[in-house]
Amino acid sequence: MAFAKVYVTLKEGISDPQGLTILRALKSLGYDEVEDLRVGKYMELKISGDDPEAISERVKEMSERLLANPIIEDYRVEVEE
């Protein structure tokens, strides 16, 4: 059994309206030191199997096909046993 973590973020240059809204709200609350903010997604998957490399490849395939939109998002996969 392994634990996979998937981090999904918007690619550089892609507009992040949710991030801008949160940034404005933080500034209105007095947190002026925050210069930029981008919103992403974090997912945890419990995966059966013993080969971390095979699990990583499988989760990358899942990310390409469903968990992330590779046209506008980047993703990173971490696998723990």
PyMOL Python script that loads the backbone (N, CA, C, O; Angstrom):
from pymol import cmd

cmd.read_pdbstr("""\
ATOM      1  N   MET A   1       0.858  -1.182   0.000  1.00  0.00           N
ATOM      2  CA  MET A   1       0.000   0.000   0.000  1.00  0.00           C
ATOM      3  C   MET A   1       0.897   1.236   0.000  1.00  0.00           C
ATOM      4  O   MET A   1       1.890   1.290   0.726  1.00  0.00           O
ATOM      5  N   ALA A   2       0.547   2.210  -0.805  1.00  0.00           N
ATOM      6  CA  ALA A   2       1.303   3.457  -0.888  1.00  0.00           C
ATOM      7  C   ALA A   2       0.340   4.630  -0.806  1.00  0.00           C
ATOM      8  O   ALA A   2      -0.870   4.491  -0.985  1.00  0.00           O
ATOM      9  N   PHE A   3       0.907   5.755  -0.537  1.00  0.00           N
ATOM     10  CA  PHE A   3       0.169   7.002  -0.416  1.00  0.00           C
ATOM     11  C   PHE A   3       0.719   7.954  -1.467  1.00  0.00           C
ATOM     12  O   PHE A   3       1.912   8.259  -1.444  1.00  0.00           O
ATOM     13  N   ALA A   4      -0.106   8.431  -2.380  1.00  0.00           N
ATOM     14  CA  ALA A   4       0.349   9.370  -3.409  1.00  0.00           C
ATOM     15  C   ALA A   4      -0.276  10.735  -3.144  1.00  0.00           C
ATOM     16  O   ALA A   4      -1.463  10.849  -2.837  1.00  0.00           O
ATOM     17  N   LYS A   5       0.552  11.759  -3.271  1.00  0.00           N
ATOM     18  CA  LYS A   5       0.090  13.139  -3.131  1.00  0.00           C
ATOM     19  C   LYS A   5       0.238  13.814  -4.488  1.00  0.00           C
ATOM     20  O   LYS A   5       1.283  13.718  -5.131  1.00  0.00           O
ATOM     21  N   VAL A   6      -0.815  14.495  -4.913  1.00  0.00           N
ATOM     22  CA  VAL A   6      -0.797  15.199  -6.196  1.00  0.00           C
ATOM     23  C   VAL A   6      -1.060  16.681  -5.929  1.00  0.00           C
ATOM     24  O   VAL A   6      -2.074  17.048  -5.336  1.00  0.00           O
ATOM     25  N   TYR A   7      -0.136  17.518  -6.375  1.00  0.00           N
ATOM     26  CA  TYR A   7      -0.259  18.962  -6.257  1.00  0.00           C
ATOM     27  C   TYR A   7      -0.505  19.528  -7.657  1.00  0.00           C
ATOM     28  O   TYR A   7       0.284  19.286  -8.571  1.00  0.00           O
ATOM     29  N   VAL A   8      -1.584  20.274  -7.825  1.00  0.00           N
ATOM     30  CA  VAL A   8      -1.936  20.833  -9.127  1.00  0.00           C
ATOM     31  C   VAL A   8      -1.941  22.359  -9.001  1.00  0.00           C
ATOM     32  O   VAL A   8      -2.574  22.913  -8.102  1.00  0.00           O
ATOM     33  N   THR A   9      -1.232  23.027  -9.907  1.00  0.00           N
ATOM     34  CA  THR A   9      -1.189  24.489  -9.919  1.00  0.00           C
ATOM     35  C   THR A   9      -1.373  24.990 -11.345  1.00  0.00           C
ATOM     36  O   THR A   9      -1.080  24.285 -12.311  1.00  0.00           O
ATOM     37  N   LEU A  10      -1.856  26.204 -11.456  1.00  0.00           N
ATOM     38  CA  LEU A  10      -1.986  26.808 -12.780  1.00  0.00           C
ATOM     39  C   LEU A  10      -0.605  27.091 -13.352  1.00  0.00           C
ATOM     40  O   LEU A  10       0.312  27.456 -12.617  1.00  0.00           O
ATOM     41  N   LYS A  11      -0.459  26.925 -14.643  1.00  0.00           N
ATOM     42  CA  LYS A  11       0.805  27.228 -15.298  1.00  0.00           C
ATOM     43  C   LYS A  11       1.081  28.725 -15.215  1.00  0.00           C
ATOM     44  O   LYS A  11       0.166  29.540 -15.094  1.00  0.00           O
ATOM     45  N   GLU A  12       2.356  29.062 -15.283  1.00  0.00           N
ATOM     46  CA  GLU A  12       2.774  30.459 -15.301  1.00  0.00           C
ATOM     47  C   GLU A  12       2.097  31.171 -16.467  1.00  0.00           C
ATOM     48  O   GLU A  12       2.049  30.644 -17.578  1.00  0.00           O
ATOM     49  N   GLY A  13       1.580  32.359 -16.215  1.00  0.00           N
ATOM     50  CA  GLY A  13       0.943  33.140 -17.263  1.00  0.00           C
ATOM     51  C   GLY A  13      -0.555  32.903 -17.393  1.00  0.00           C
ATOM     52  O   GLY A  13      -1.231  33.647 -18.104  1.00  0.00           O
ATOM     53  N   ILE A  14      -1.093  31.882 -16.722  1.00  0.00           N
ATOM     54  CA  ILE A  14      -2.533  31.621 -16.755  1.00  0.00           C
ATOM     55  C   ILE A  14      -3.190  32.452 -15.657  1.00  0.00           C
ATOM     56  O   ILE A  14      -2.758  32.417 -14.505  1.00  0.00           O
ATOM     57  N   SER A  15      -4.214  33.187 -16.008  1.00  0.00           N
ATOM     58  CA  SER A  15      -4.923  34.029 -15.056  1.00  0.00           C
ATOM     59  C   SER A  15      -5.540  33.193 -13.936  1.00  0.00           C
ATOM     60  O   SER A  15      -6.072  32.108 -14.173  1.00  0.00           O
ATOM     61  N   ASP A  16      -5.458  33.718 -12.712  1.00  0.00           N
ATOM     62  CA  ASP A  16      -5.992  33.019 -11.543  1.00  0.00           C
ATOM     63  C   ASP A  16      -6.969  33.947 -10.818  1.00  0.00           C
ATOM     64  O   ASP A  16      -6.592  34.578  -9.831  1.00  0.00           O
ATOM     65  N   PRO A  17      -8.222  34.041 -11.290  1.00  0.00           N
ATOM     66  CA  PRO A  17      -9.177  34.963 -10.674  1.00  0.00           C
ATOM     67  C   PRO A  17      -9.455  34.645  -9.209  1.00  0.00           C
ATOM     68  O   PRO A  17      -9.665  35.561  -8.414  1.00  0.00           O
ATOM     69  N   GLN A  18      -9.463  33.374  -8.838  1.00  0.00           N
ATOM     70  CA  GLN A  18      -9.696  33.011  -7.440  1.00  0.00           C
ATOM     71  C   GLN A  18      -8.534  33.509  -6.568  1.00  0.00           C
ATOM     72  O   GLN A  18      -8.749  34.039  -5.478  1.00  0.00           O
ATOM     73  N   GLY A  19      -7.329  33.334  -7.053  1.00  0.00           N
ATOM     74  CA  GLY A  19      -6.158  33.828  -6.331  1.00  0.00           C
ATOM     75  C   GLY A  19      -6.182  35.340  -6.171  1.00  0.00           C
ATOM     76  O   GLY A  19      -5.860  35.858  -5.101  1.00  0.00           O
ATOM     77  N   LEU A  20      -6.564  36.053  -7.232  1.00  0.00           N
ATOM     78  CA  LEU A  20      -6.650  37.514  -7.155  1.00  0.00           C
ATOM     79  C   LEU A  20      -7.701  37.972  -6.157  1.00  0.00           C
ATOM     80  O   LEU A  20      -7.493  38.951  -5.441  1.00  0.00           O
ATOM     81  N   THR A  21      -8.826  37.273  -6.103  1.00  0.00           N
ATOM     82  CA  THR A  21      -9.884  37.611  -5.151  1.00  0.00           C
ATOM     83  C   THR A  21      -9.391  37.430  -3.717  1.00  0.00           C
ATOM     84  O   THR A  21      -9.637  38.282  -2.863  1.00  0.00           O
ATOM     85  N   ILE A  22      -8.700  36.329  -3.453  1.00  0.00           N
ATOM     86  CA  ILE A  22      -8.178  36.076  -2.116  1.00  0.00           C
ATOM     87  C   ILE A  22      -7.096  37.096  -1.770  1.00  0.00           C
ATOM     88  O   ILE A  22      -7.036  37.579  -0.639  1.00  0.00           O
ATOM     89  N   LEU A  23      -6.249  37.421  -2.732  1.00  0.00           N
ATOM     90  CA  LEU A  23      -5.203  38.424  -2.518  1.00  0.00           C
ATOM     91  C   LEU A  23      -5.816  39.764  -2.128  1.00  0.00           C
ATOM     92  O   LEU A  23      -5.367  40.400  -1.174  1.00  0.00           O
ATOM     93  N   ARG A  24      -6.842  40.195  -2.863  1.00  0.00           N
ATOM     94  CA  ARG A  24      -7.517  41.467  -2.537  1.00  0.00           C
ATOM     95  C   ARG A  24      -8.121  41.422  -1.128  1.00  0.00           C
ATOM     96  O   ARG A  24      -8.042  42.396  -0.380  1.00  0.00           O
ATOM     97  N   ALA A  25      -8.723  40.285  -0.779  1.00  0.00           N
ATOM     98  CA  ALA A  25      -9.324  40.153   0.550  1.00  0.00           C
ATOM     99  C   ALA A  25      -8.256  40.227   1.640  1.00  0.00           C
ATOM    100  O   ALA A  25      -8.464  40.879   2.663  1.00  0.00           O
ATOM    101  N   LEU A  26      -7.131  39.575   1.434  1.00  0.00           N
ATOM    102  CA  LEU A  26      -6.052  39.642   2.418  1.00  0.00           C
ATOM    103  C   LEU A  26      -5.563  41.078   2.592  1.00  0.00           C
ATOM    104  O   LEU A  26      -5.346  41.534   3.714  1.00  0.00           O
ATOM    105  N   LYS A  27      -5.394  41.780   1.483  1.00  0.00           N
ATOM    106  CA  LYS A  27      -4.942  43.174   1.554  1.00  0.00           C
ATOM    107  C   LYS A  27      -5.967  44.047   2.279  1.00  0.00           C
ATOM    108  O   LYS A  27      -5.593  44.941   3.037  1.00  0.00           O
ATOM    109  N   SER A  28      -7.255  43.792   2.050  1.00  0.00           N
ATOM    110  CA  SER A  28      -8.288  44.586   2.722  1.00  0.00           C
ATOM    111  C   SER A  28      -8.315  44.304   4.229  1.00  0.00           C
ATOM    112  O   SER A  28      -8.803  45.122   5.009  1.00  0.00           O
ATOM    113  N   LEU A  29      -7.788  43.142   4.630  1.00  0.00           N
ATOM    114  CA  LEU A  29      -7.693  42.812   6.050  1.00  0.00           C
ATOM    115  C   LEU A  29      -6.380  43.290   6.672  1.00  0.00           C
ATOM    116  O   LEU A  29      -6.116  43.043   7.849  1.00  0.00           O
ATOM    117  N   GLY A  30      -5.565  43.974   5.872  1.00  0.00           N
ATOM    118  CA  GLY A  30      -4.335  44.544   6.398  1.00  0.00           C
ATOM    119  C   GLY A  30      -3.078  43.727   6.159  1.00  0.00           C
ATOM    120  O   GLY A  30      -2.015  44.074   6.675  1.00  0.00           O
ATOM    121  N   TYR A  31      -3.173  42.653   5.392  1.00  0.00           N
ATOM    122  CA  TYR A  31      -2.000  41.827   5.103  1.00  0.00           C
ATOM    123  C   TYR A  31      -1.318  42.317   3.828  1.00  0.00           C
ATOM    124  O   TYR A  31      -1.285  41.624   2.810  1.00  0.00           O
ATOM    125  N   ASP A  32      -0.779  43.521   3.913  1.00  0.00           N
ATOM    126  CA  ASP A  32      -0.189  44.177   2.733  1.00  0.00           C
ATOM    127  C   ASP A  32       1.121  43.540   2.286  1.00  0.00           C
ATOM    128  O   ASP A  32       1.566  43.781   1.163  1.00  0.00           O
ATOM    129  N   GLU A  33       1.750  42.732   3.140  1.00  0.00           N
ATOM    130  CA  GLU A  33       3.021  42.113   2.764  1.00  0.00           C
ATOM    131  C   GLU A  33       2.853  41.007   1.722  1.00  0.00           C
ATOM    132  O   GLU A  33       3.832  40.591   1.104  1.00  0.00           O
ATOM    133  N   VAL A  34       1.628  40.527   1.521  1.00  0.00           N
ATOM    134  CA  VAL A  34       1.390  39.481   0.516  1.00  0.00           C
ATOM    135  C   VAL A  34       1.407  40.147  -0.861  1.00  0.00           C
ATOM    136  O   VAL A  34       0.586  41.018  -1.147  1.00  0.00           O
ATOM    137  N   GLU A  35       2.335  39.735  -1.699  1.00  0.00           N
ATOM    138  CA  GLU A  35       2.498  40.356  -3.020  1.00  0.00           C
ATOM    139  C   GLU A  35       1.775  39.596  -4.127  1.00  0.00           C
ATOM    140  O   GLU A  35       1.334  40.199  -5.106  1.00  0.00           O
ATOM    141  N   ASP A  36       1.652  38.285  -3.982  1.00  0.00           N
ATOM    142  CA  ASP A  36       0.982  37.490  -5.003  1.00  0.00           C
ATOM    143  C   ASP A  36       0.424  36.234  -4.346  1.00  0.00           C
ATOM    144  O   ASP A  36       0.937  35.786  -3.321  1.00  0.00           O
ATOM    145  N   LEU A  37      -0.611  35.677  -4.925  1.00  0.00           N
ATOM    146  CA  LEU A  37      -1.235  34.472  -4.388  1.00  0.00           C
ATOM    147  C   LEU A  37      -1.843  33.702  -5.541  1.00  0.00           C
ATOM    148  O   LEU A  37      -2.548  34.263  -6.380  1.00  0.00           O
ATOM    149  N   ARG A  38      -1.563  32.410  -5.572  1.00  0.00           N
ATOM    150  CA  ARG A  38      -2.145  31.547  -6.601  1.00  0.00           C
ATOM    151  C   ARG A  38      -2.789  30.366  -5.901  1.00  0.00           C
ATOM    152  O   ARG A  38      -2.254  29.850  -4.919  1.00  0.00           O
ATOM    153  N   VAL A  39      -3.928  29.942  -6.403  1.00  0.00           N
ATOM    154  CA  VAL A  39      -4.690  28.855  -5.807  1.00  0.00           C
ATOM    155  C   VAL A  39      -4.446  27.578  -6.609  1.00  0.00           C
ATOM    156  O   VAL A  39      -4.368  27.608  -7.837  1.00  0.00           O
ATOM    157  N   GLY A  40      -4.330  26.463  -5.901  1.00  0.00           N
ATOM    158  CA  GLY A  40      -4.142  25.178  -6.563  1.00  0.00           C
ATOM    159  C   GLY A  40      -5.012  24.117  -5.910  1.00  0.00           C
ATOM    160  O   GLY A  40      -5.918  24.419  -5.134  1.00  0.00           O
ATOM    161  N   LYS A  41      -4.714  22.867  -6.243  1.00  0.00           N
ATOM    162  CA  LYS A  41      -5.451  21.730  -5.686  1.00  0.00           C
ATOM    163  C   LYS A  41      -4.446  20.752  -5.089  1.00  0.00           C
ATOM    164  O   LYS A  41      -3.309  20.643  -5.549  1.00  0.00           O
ATOM    165  N   TYR A  42      -4.889  20.050  -4.061  1.00  0.00           N
ATOM    166  CA  TYR A  42      -4.077  19.019  -3.426  1.00  0.00           C
ATOM    167  C   TYR A  42      -4.944  17.783  -3.264  1.00  0.00           C
ATOM    168  O   TYR A  42      -6.066  17.873  -2.764  1.00  0.00           O
ATOM    169  N   MET A  43      -4.433  16.620  -3.684  1.00  0.00           N
ATOM    170  CA  MET A  43      -5.182  15.374  -3.590  1.00  0.00           C
ATOM    171  C   MET A  43      -4.312  14.295  -2.966  1.00  0.00           C
ATOM    172  O   MET A  43      -3.105  14.248  -3.204  1.00  0.00           O
ATOM    173  N   GLU A  44      -4.923  13.431  -2.169  1.00  0.00           N
ATOM    174  CA  GLU A  44      -4.241  12.275  -1.588  1.00  0.00           C
ATOM    175  C   GLU A  44      -4.918  11.011  -2.095  1.00  0.00           C
ATOM    176  O   GLU A  44      -6.142  10.888  -2.056  1.00  0.00           O
ATOM    177  N   LEU A  45      -4.116  10.084  -2.565  1.00  0.00           N
ATOM    178  CA  LEU A  45      -4.641   8.815  -3.076  1.00  0.00           C
ATOM    179  C   LEU A  45      -3.984   7.671  -2.322  1.00  0.00           C
ATOM    180  O   LEU A  45      -2.763   7.657  -2.159  1.00  0.00           O
ATOM    181  N   LYS A  46      -4.773   6.721  -1.865  1.00  0.00           N
ATOM    182  CA  LYS A  46      -4.249   5.499  -1.269  1.00  0.00           C
ATOM    183  C   LYS A  46      -4.232   4.468  -2.391  1.00  0.00           C
ATOM    184  O   LYS A  46      -5.273   4.150  -2.965  1.00  0.00           O
ATOM    185  N   ILE A  47      -3.042   3.946  -2.703  1.00  0.00           N
ATOM    186  CA  ILE A  47      -2.853   3.103  -3.882  1.00  0.00           C
ATOM    187  C   ILE A  47      -2.317   1.733  -3.457  1.00  0.00           C
ATOM    188  O   ILE A  47      -1.393   1.648  -2.649  1.00  0.00           O
ATOM    189  N   SER A  48      -2.891   0.680  -3.997  1.00  0.00           N
ATOM    190  CA  SER A  48      -2.349  -0.651  -3.730  1.00  0.00           C
ATOM    191  C   SER A  48      -1.154  -0.900  -4.648  1.00  0.00           C
ATOM    192  O   SER A  48      -1.109  -0.417  -5.780  1.00  0.00           O
ATOM    193  N   GLY A  49      -0.198  -1.655  -4.142  1.00  0.00           N
ATOM    194  CA  GLY A  49       0.994  -1.974  -4.916  1.00  0.00           C
ATOM    195  C   GLY A  49       2.234  -1.767  -4.080  1.00  0.00           C
ATOM    196  O   GLY A  49       2.199  -1.124  -3.031  1.00  0.00           O
ATOM    197  N   ASP A  50       3.348  -2.329  -4.569  1.00  0.00           N
ATOM    198  CA  ASP A  50       4.604  -2.288  -3.816  1.00  0.00           C
ATOM    199  C   ASP A  50       5.718  -1.549  -4.541  1.00  0.00           C
ATOM    200  O   ASP A  50       6.749  -1.252  -3.936  1.00  0.00           O
ATOM    201  N   ASP A  51       5.539  -1.247  -5.811  1.00  0.00           N
ATOM    202  CA  ASP A  51       6.600  -0.632  -6.608  1.00  0.00           C
ATOM    203  C   ASP A  51       6.361   0.880  -6.710  1.00  0.00           C
ATOM    204  O   ASP A  51       5.499   1.314  -7.474  1.00  0.00           O
ATOM    205  N   PRO A  52       7.118   1.692  -5.944  1.00  0.00           N
ATOM    206  CA  PRO A  52       6.897   3.137  -5.951  1.00  0.00           C
ATOM    207  C   PRO A  52       7.012   3.779  -7.340  1.00  0.00           C
ATOM    208  O   PRO A  52       6.274   4.712  -7.656  1.00  0.00           O
ATOM    209  N   GLU A  53       7.934   3.279  -8.163  1.00  0.00           N
ATOM    210  CA  GLU A  53       8.090   3.841  -9.513  1.00  0.00           C
ATOM    211  C   GLU A  53       6.862   3.563 -10.370  1.00  0.00           C
ATOM    212  O   GLU A  53       6.393   4.439 -11.095  1.00  0.00           O
ATOM    213  N   ALA A  54       6.346   2.346 -10.285  1.00  0.00           N
ATOM    214  CA  ALA A  54       5.149   1.988 -11.060  1.00  0.00           C
ATOM    215  C   ALA A  54       3.943   2.782 -10.565  1.00  0.00           C
ATOM    216  O   ALA A  54       3.125   3.236 -11.364  1.00  0.00           O
ATOM    217  N   ILE A  55       3.835   2.947  -9.249  1.00  0.00           N
ATOM    218  CA  ILE A  55       2.733   3.728  -8.687  1.00  0.00           C
ATOM    219  C   ILE A  55       2.834   5.170  -9.141  1.00  0.00           C
ATOM    220  O   ILE A  55       1.832   5.773  -9.527  1.00  0.00           O
ATOM    221  N   SER A  56       4.035   5.728  -9.099  1.00  0.00           N
ATOM    222  CA  SER A  56       4.235   7.112  -9.539  1.00  0.00           C
ATOM    223  C   SER A  56       3.817   7.293 -10.997  1.00  0.00           C
ATOM    224  O   SER A  56       3.145   8.267 -11.337  1.00  0.00           O
ATOM    225  N   GLU A  57       4.213   6.362 -11.848  1.00  0.00           N
ATOM    226  CA  GLU A  57       3.841   6.445 -13.265  1.00  0.00           C
ATOM    227  C   GLU A  57       2.331   6.349 -13.450  1.00  0.00           C
ATOM    228  O   GLU A  57       1.747   7.052 -14.274  1.00  0.00           O
ATOM    229  N   ARG A  58       1.714   5.473 -12.674  1.00  0.00           N
ATOM    230  CA  ARG A  58       0.259   5.299 -12.759  1.00  0.00           C
ATOM    231  C   ARG A  58      -0.468   6.573 -12.320  1.00  0.00           C
ATOM    232  O   ARG A  58      -1.438   6.985 -12.955  1.00  0.00           O
ATOM    233  N   VAL A  59       0.001   7.193 -11.237  1.00  0.00           N
ATOM    234  CA  VAL A  59      -0.626   8.427 -10.751  1.00  0.00           C
ATOM    235  C   VAL A  59      -0.371   9.580 -11.735  1.00  0.00           C
ATOM    236  O   VAL A  59      -1.240  10.433 -11.918  1.00  0.00           O
ATOM    237  N   LYS A  60       0.784   9.613 -12.354  1.00  0.00           N
ATOM    238  CA  LYS A  60       1.037  10.625 -13.390  1.00  0.00           C
ATOM    239  C   LYS A  60       0.057  10.456 -14.549  1.00  0.00           C
ATOM    240  O   LYS A  60      -0.450  11.438 -15.090  1.00  0.00           O
ATOM    241  N   GLU A  61      -0.205   9.204 -14.924  1.00  0.00           N
ATOM    242  CA  GLU A  61      -1.185   8.928 -15.983  1.00  0.00           C
ATOM    243  C   GLU A  61      -2.568   9.425 -15.561  1.00  0.00           C
ATOM    244  O   GLU A  61      -3.278  10.044 -16.355  1.00  0.00           O
ATOM    245  N   MET A  62      -2.950   9.151 -14.306  1.00  0.00           N
ATOM    246  CA  MET A  62      -4.240   9.644 -13.791  1.00  0.00           C
ATOM    247  C   MET A  62      -4.300  11.168 -13.839  1.00  0.00           C
ATOM    248  O   MET A  62      -5.325  11.753 -14.189  1.00  0.00           O
ATOM    249  N   SER A  63      -3.189  11.794 -13.484  1.00  0.00           N
ATOM    250  CA  SER A  63      -3.131  13.256 -13.480  1.00  0.00           C
ATOM    251  C   SER A  63      -3.302  13.819 -14.875  1.00  0.00           C
ATOM    252  O   SER A  63      -4.032  14.790 -15.074  1.00  0.00           O
ATOM    253  N   GLU A  64      -2.635  13.215 -15.839  1.00  0.00           N
ATOM    254  CA  GLU A  64      -2.742  13.667 -17.235  1.00  0.00           C
ATOM    255  C   GLU A  64      -4.160  13.501 -17.771  1.00  0.00           C
ATOM    256  O   GLU A  64      -4.652  14.340 -18.524  1.00  0.00           O
ATOM    257  N   ARG A  65      -4.807  12.413 -17.375  1.00  0.00           N
ATOM    258  CA  ARG A  65      -6.122  12.086 -17.937  1.00  0.00           C
ATOM    259  C   ARG A  65      -7.287  12.729 -17.206  1.00  0.00           C
ATOM    260  O   ARG A  65      -8.316  13.006 -17.823  1.00  0.00           O
ATOM    261  N   LEU A  66      -7.153  12.981 -15.878  1.00  0.00           N
ATOM    262  CA  LEU A  66      -8.316  13.445 -15.126  1.00  0.00           C
ATOM    263  C   LEU A  66      -8.015  14.476 -14.033  1.00  0.00           C
ATOM    264  O   LEU A  66      -8.725  15.475 -13.921  1.00  0.00           O
ATOM    265  N   LEU A  67      -6.994  14.252 -13.243  1.00  0.00           N
ATOM    266  CA  LEU A  67      -6.786  15.074 -12.057  1.00  0.00           C
ATOM    267  C   LEU A  67      -6.325  16.498 -12.371  1.00  0.00           C
ATOM    268  O   LEU A  67      -6.597  17.420 -11.602  1.00  0.00           O
ATOM    269  N   ALA A  68      -5.637  16.682 -13.485  1.00  0.00           N
ATOM    270  CA  ALA A  68      -5.162  18.012 -13.890  1.00  0.00           C
ATOM    271  C   ALA A  68      -5.532  18.240 -15.348  1.00  0.00           C
ATOM    272  O   ALA A  68      -5.736  17.297 -16.113  1.00  0.00           O
ATOM    273  N   ASN A  69      -5.614  19.500 -15.710  1.00  0.00           N
ATOM    274  CA  ASN A  69      -5.799  19.871 -17.106  1.00  0.00           C
ATOM    275  C   ASN A  69      -4.429  20.295 -17.632  1.00  0.00           C
ATOM    276  O   ASN A  69      -4.019  21.434 -17.409  1.00  0.00           O
ATOM    277  N   PRO A  70      -3.708  19.401 -18.330  1.00  0.00           N
ATOM    278  CA  PRO A  70      -2.330  19.691 -18.725  1.00  0.00           C
ATOM    279  C   PRO A  70      -2.172  20.884 -19.668  1.00  0.00           C
ATOM    280  O   PRO A  70      -1.056  21.355 -19.887  1.00  0.00           O
ATOM    281  N   ILE A  71      -3.256  21.365 -20.213  1.00  0.00           N
ATOM    282  CA  ILE A  71      -3.170  22.547 -21.080  1.00  0.00           C
ATOM    283  C   ILE A  71      -2.914  23.797 -20.250  1.00  0.00           C
ATOM    284  O   ILE A  71      -2.145  24.665 -20.664  1.00  0.00           O
ATOM    285  N   ILE A  72      -3.549  23.902 -19.078  1.00  0.00           N
ATOM    286  CA  ILE A  72      -3.407  25.114 -18.264  1.00  0.00           C
ATOM    287  C   ILE A  72      -2.826  24.852 -16.872  1.00  0.00           C
ATOM    288  O   ILE A  72      -2.569  25.798 -16.127  1.00  0.00           O
ATOM    289  N   GLU A  73      -2.614  23.575 -16.510  1.00  0.00           N
ATOM    290  CA  GLU A  73      -2.136  23.264 -15.169  1.00  0.00           C
ATOM    291  C   GLU A  73      -0.881  22.398 -15.199  1.00  0.00           C
ATOM    292  O   GLU A  73      -0.690  21.573 -16.093  1.00  0.00           O
ATOM    293  N   ASP A  74      -0.033  22.612 -14.198  1.00  0.00           N
ATOM    294  CA  ASP A  74       1.102  21.742 -13.936  1.00  0.00           C
ATOM    295  C   ASP A  74       0.730  20.867 -12.746  1.00  0.00           C
ATOM    296  O   ASP A  74      -0.141  21.226 -11.952  1.00  0.00           O
ATOM    297  N   TYR A  75       1.389  19.725 -12.625  1.00  0.00           N
ATOM    298  CA  TYR A  75       1.148  18.877 -11.465  1.00  0.00           C
ATOM    299  C   TYR A  75       2.458  18.261 -11.010  1.00  0.00           C
ATOM    300  O   TYR A  75       3.418  18.143 -11.772  1.00  0.00           O
ATOM    301  N   ARG A  76       2.466  17.874  -9.750  1.00  0.00           N
ATOM    302  CA  ARG A  76       3.628  17.206  -9.162  1.00  0.00           C
ATOM    303  C   ARG A  76       3.109  16.048  -8.329  1.00  0.00           C
ATOM    304  O   ARG A  76       2.120  16.180  -7.608  1.00  0.00           O
ATOM    305  N   VAL A  77       3.789  14.908  -8.435  1.00  0.00           N
ATOM    306  CA  VAL A  77       3.369  13.689  -7.733  1.00  0.00           C
ATOM    307  C   VAL A  77       4.452  13.280  -6.752  1.00  0.00           C
ATOM    308  O   VAL A  77       5.634  13.254  -7.093  1.00  0.00           O
ATOM    309  N   GLU A  78       4.036  12.956  -5.512  1.00  0.00           N
ATOM    310  CA  GLU A  78       4.933  12.392  -4.506  1.00  0.00           C
ATOM    311  C   GLU A  78       4.321  11.078  -4.038  1.00  0.00           C
ATOM    312  O   GLU A  78       3.123  11.009  -3.767  1.00  0.00           O
ATOM    313  N   VAL A  79       5.142  10.038  -3.944  1.00  0.00           N
ATOM    314  CA  VAL A  79       4.669   8.726  -3.499  1.00  0.00           C
ATOM    315  C   VAL A  79       5.419   8.340  -2.240  1.00  0.00           C
ATOM    316  O   VAL A  79       6.648   8.387  -2.192  1.00  0.00           O
ATOM    317  N   GLU A  80       4.654   7.952  -1.209  1.00  0.00           N
ATOM    318  CA  GLU A  80       5.216   7.466   0.047  1.00  0.00           C
ATOM    319  C   GLU A  80       4.712   6.050   0.282  1.00  0.00           C
ATOM    320  O   GLU A  80       3.566   5.727  -0.033  1.00  0.00           O
ATOM    321  N   GLU A  81       5.577   5.209   0.840  1.00  0.00           N
ATOM    322  CA  GLU A  81       5.152   3.836   1.138  1.00  0.00           C
ATOM    323  C   GLU A  81       4.523   3.761   2.499  1.00  0.00           C
ATOM    324  O   GLU A  81       4.103   2.685   2.926  1.00  0.00           O
TER     325      GLU A  81
END
""", "prot")
cmd.dss("prot")
cmd.show_as("cartoon", "prot")
cmd.util.cbc("prot")
cmd.orient("prot")
